[in-house]
Amino acid sequence: MGNSVSSAAITENNPPASSSSTAIKGPIENIDDVDSSHMWKSFNQHGYFLFSLDQAQSTILDDMYTAGASFFQQSEEKKSELCDPKNENLGYLDIKDTREYIKLRLSGDREQRWPSHPSDFRSRFVPACTLLQDHAWSIYTKLSTEASKHNNANDTNSPFDADVMESIKSCTSEMSSLSLIHYYVPTSMTTSSSPAPSSPPHTDTCIQRAREVCDSHTDTGILTFIVCSRVPGLEIWDSHHNVWLNVERDIIKYKEENDLALDHHHHRHIIMCIMGEKIGMFTGASADQLRPTRHRVVVDHSISRTSLLYFMDTAK
């Protein structure tokens, strides 16, 4: 098995490449059938919650992926028209030899520009962002109610009154965003004599060629939705066992075993919901109950990957 790292030396910055045990903890529920107590347990014990979309909802996200792919295929000059040097949180940004992304808000017309290509980018963005925004609010309200139950056995409601909840909903609707991230093959790879594989390999041999394209971190918001990719790379830090969990690799296997991947173009998306640094403040949960989810992205350096994310957040 090669050299091993002693358990005492393992940290999130010096871990095994990935866990051999599955990251799938129980069945993946359709978003419309989510059990609140199951969801709370998953967040509390594992730091994330998985749910699936139906075919119609998945198609909305597929349309967004298509628009994003068309946008990223433009020249650097055209994409850079959306760069905002005063606000790197919105618009287009290229992190050289690693990734490029476009991040926009539903209500950001005063501070952002919409892509002119493809011409239907905005009409695809709005339903995708609205869909994920509604699901995020549903999960958030259930989490805050569960937190109240665990902190006060006599209280089965949200820890915040109706006016506060309405204010939180308004604020998150205004500040939350949808982002497409394209992890591209580095220039050094594209200029080599070896052609890049035409399809993503889903075997452990990729670990030998893997590179960390997004460093270990926690998000600053309340909740983050990550639409699980066909190119496995998202990893979650399991602090209980001191190991990184290769979640998307296990999700690909799960989808195949449960017939959720009908064919290459028609499938049901599975979404991972993770917690940001504001989760305790906005649910009333203690740090022992809910804590920010540490994660990273590690991919085969010869394969490109596109991620679709929704960030539920508030103003600083």
N, C-alpha and C positions, 0 to 999 in steps of 0.2 A: 504493500500500500504506500510505500515511500515514507519520507519523513513525516512525523506527526507533531502537532503542537500540544504540549501538556495543557491540561484543563486550567491550571493555575495561570498560564500565560495568555489564555484566550481572552480577548476583548473585542468590541465592535470594530476596532482599528487593526486588530491582528487575529482574525478568526479563521476557522476552517473555510474552505471555499463555499460550501453549502451543506445543508443538512441532508442526511440520507433518509430521514423520516419524512412522511408527507406533510405538506403545509395545509392540506384540506382537513379541517376539523369539523366533521359532520356534513350533512347534506347542504348543498347550496340552494337557498330558497328563492322562489320568484319574489320580486319586490312587493307584489300585491299580497303576498301571504306571509310576510315577515312576522315572526313571533318575537315580541319585545324582550321577553326574558332570555330567549336564545341569543338575541342580538347583544344584550347586555353582557352575557357570559362570554361571548366571543370577543368583544372589545376588552373586557376586564382581564381575561386570561391570555389572549393572543395578540391584542393590539390592533386587530382589524376585523372586518366583517365582510363576507362575500354574499352577493345576491345576483340573480340573473334577470335579464329583461326579456319580455316576450318578443315575438318576431317583428311586430309592427314598431316597437320602440327601438329594437336593434337596427332596423332599416333607417331610422332617423339618424342614428350615429354613423351608419355606413355612409350616408349622404355627406356628413360632416367630414369623414375621413377622405372621401373623394375630393371634396373642395380643398381640403388641406394639401393633398398630394399635388393637385393642380397648382396651388399657390407656391409650394416649395420648388416646383420644377422651373419657375421663372428665373431670370438672370439675377445675380446678386444686386445689380443696380436697381432693378424693379422692386425687389423685396425690401431693399434698404429705404425706399420711399416711406415706409411705415415706421422707420426707426425714430425714436423720440429721445434725444440725448438728455432731456430734462426729466424723463420718466421712463426708466428701464422696466417698470412693472407692467407697462402696456405697450402694444405694438409688436414690432419685429426685432429680434436680437439674434446675432450669430456669435456663438462662442467657438472660436476657431479650432478646427480639427477635432471637435467634440459633438456639438449639437447646435441646432438653430430652432427658434420657436416663435410662434405668434400667439399673443395673449390679448384677449379682448373682453369687454363687459357688455352686458345687455344694455345698460343705461349709461354707457360711457361716451356718448356722442360729443360732449363738450370737451373731452380730453383725449380722444383717439380718432384715428382715421380708419375707415373700412377699406379692405383690399378692393381694387378695381378688377382684379382677375383672381379667380373666375368671376364672371359677372353676377352669378347667383350665390356668391360666398355668404352674403348677409342673410339671404333667405334660407340658407341651410344652417347657418349659425344659430339663428333665433330659436327654432324649434328644438335643436339639440341642447342648447343652454337652458331653455325653459324646462325641458324634460328633467335634466339632472338637478336643476334648482329645486323643482318640486319634490323630487325624491330625497334630496339632501335635507329639506325642511322636515319632511316626514320622519326621517331617521333622527334628526336632531330633537324633535319634540318627544319622540319615544325615549330617547336616551335621557333627556332631562327629567322626564316623568319617572323612569326607572331609578335614576339617581335619587330622586326624592323618596321613593319607596324604600331604598336601602338605607337612607339616612334618617328616616322617620317612618316607622311602621304604620303610623296612623294617617300618614299623608300620602295619597295616591295621585296627586296632581303635580303639575310642573312646579318647580320651586319659585317661579315667577308668576305674577298675576297677569291677567289678560292684556292690560295696557303695556306692560313691559314686553311680553311676548310679541305683541304687534309691532312695537318699536324695534325689537331685535329682527323680526322678519323684514321690516322695511329697510333696515340698515344692511342686512346681509344681501338682500335683493339688489341693492345699489352697488355694493362693493365687491361682490363675488364675481368670479371670472372663469372663462373657459380657455384652455390652452392646448395647442397642438405642438408637440415637441418631436422634431426629426433628428434622431441620432444617426448621423451619416458616416459612411466609410471614410477614414482619414485619407488625405491626399497621398500620403506615402503608400497606402494600400492600393489606391486606384491607379497609380503609376507603375506598380510592380508588374512583372511578367505573368504572375498567376492570376487568372480571372477570378472574380468574386463568385461564390456560389449563387445559383439562381433561386434557391429556396432556403429557408432557415433550418439548419440542423437542430434536432431536438434531443441530442444525446449528450451524455456527460463528457464526451471527448471535447466539447466546446470549451470546457473549463480551462483547458490548457492554453487556448487562444483568447481567453476572455480579458477584457479590460474594464476598469471601473469608469464608466462614462458619466456618471452622476454620483458625486461623493455622498458618503453617509451623512444624513441630516434628518431633522424634523421640520415639518412645515409650520409656518407662523400663524395660520388661521385656526378655524374651528374644526372643520372636516375637509378631507380631500377625497374625491372620487378618482380612481385610476381605472380606466377601461382596459381590461387585461388584453395583452397583445399576443399575436401569433408568434412573435419573436420573443422567447422567454428571456427575461433579464431583471425584472423587478424582484428585489430580495428584501425581506423583513427581518430585523434583528430580534431574535428570541432570547431575551435576557434571562429567562429561566434556565435555559440549557446552554447559553453562551455559544450560539451558532446562528448563522444567516440561513433563512429559509428561502429556497428558490420557488417562490409561490407560483409564478406563471408556468413553470415547467410542469408542476403538479396539476394546474388547472387545465392545461392542454390534454393531459392524460384523462382527467375527470370528464372533460367534454366528450372525448372520444368514447369513453366507457358508458356514458349516459346519453349518447346520441344527441348532444346539443350542437354538434357541428354537422349540419346536414350536407353541406358541400363547401367549396372554397368561398363562394360569394354569399351564401345564405346560412346564417347561423344565429344563435342567441348569444348576445354579449354577456359576459360575466364582469361585474364591477367589484373592485376592492375599495372599501371605504376605510380610511385610516384617520387617526385623530391628530389634530394640530395642537400647538402650544396654548391656545385659548380654550381648549375643551373644558377644563375645570371651571374657569371663570363663567362660562356660558351654560353650564349644566348644573353647577352646584356640587359636582362630584369632587372627592378628595383625590390627591395624587396617588393614593394606594388603589383607588377604584378605576380611574381612567387617566392614562398618561399619554403624552405625545408618542406617535409611532415612528421609531427610527427606521429609515429605509434607504436603499441605494439602487442603482441600476448597473448591472454588470452584463456585458454582451460580448459575443464573438466579434472580434475587431474587423472581421471581413463581411459582416452582415449589417445592413441598415435597419432601423427600427423607428416606427412612428407611434407616439403615445398620445392619447386623448385624456385630458384631466379637467376636472371641475374643482375649483377652490371656493369653499364656503368661508367667507371672511367678513370682517368688519373694519372700519377705519381704525387706525392706530390710536 
